[in-house]
Each structure stands twice: as structure tokens, then as C-alpha cells.
């Protein structure tokens, strides 16, 4: 499918947030846990998926319009934990406190880009740090890692990212960045 590209919308992590997350995720070293490469860490806002390359211009224009409707905001890191369901986790994530500005931005992106009107979703700000190996056993009694001090993540822009599936990890490339400019 060379006439298609795989896209998603996400915010880049500031160096200090990324540095903290890389250090804190060491609590999850286990042969059945596969770490996401540092260069792939991001805050997902909306997963677009595979689209025809002919939709590229429309998607970029839509993202520019959405960015103009939102102001920058700051997320507060709650903890690193297995998720999204604690009883049957699939990954380790850095979960941030619920944030109304984040939820509104994610909802706006979903409504602008979804092929069908979405059902009301609960948007949880998070960064995926590790995934459980499919062939492995999910480790039990994994720790919850709470930061010893506030870890704040200022979000002043988001980007359109391209994902190329590869082994052992996908390759992510930022296509274009959009500053949040509403004041």
C-alpha cells in the first residue's frame, strides 16, 4: 500500500520530562517487558491510522485550524503504572492528571478527523513507556512509581507524525508541528 501513509497526532515531550520518564521506567525492567525507544516517546492526542496520501493536505489544513482554537496548557504527572486496566494491563504508562484543556483538544481532533462521529470518550493523558511481550507472561505485582516532586509537562504545540511499521519498533517521524495559538 504505497499510496497510503500511517499517521497520528501527538505532542513532543520536553527534554526534562523525557529524562525523568527514562529514569523512572527502570523500575519495570523484566524480560517480559519491552521498553519503547526514547525517540518514540510522545503524548498521543489522536490516532489517524492508514490514509491515502491524497488526504495529506486536508489533514494538515484541519490540524492547523484545530491548533488555532486551543491555548497552551500544562499537564501534571500522577504516576507510572501498568495500564490501561490495572487488572489486565497491556503496557506501562506515565499517566497524567485529568486536564480539561487536554480533553477538549483530544475531542476536537477526534471530531475533526474521525470518519464517523465518535462516541463520547474519556481522554486520559498518558505516555506509553513499555509494552508487555505478546509471547511472555504479564509480570505481577508491578510497582506504582509516583514522582518524588512535581513533574510538569507544558504543552504548547502538537505535531502530525508518520509511523512506519518496522521490527522491533515502529519508526516515527514528525511531518509538521502546529503551535497552540488561541489566546
ZIZICOR-V827916 format. One record per helix or strand of 2 or more residues. SS is the DSSP state (H for helix, E for strand). FROM is the first residue (numbers start at 0). LEN is the number of residues. Records with the same first field share a line. If there is no record, write none. Layout:
# ZIZICOR-V827916
SS: FROM-LEN + FROM-LEN
This chain:
# ZIZICOR-V827916
E: 3-8 + 32-3 + 42-10 + 72-11 + 90-6 + 125-7 + 151-4 + 156-8 + 170-9
H: 14-14 + 37-3 + 52-16 + 85-3 + 99-14
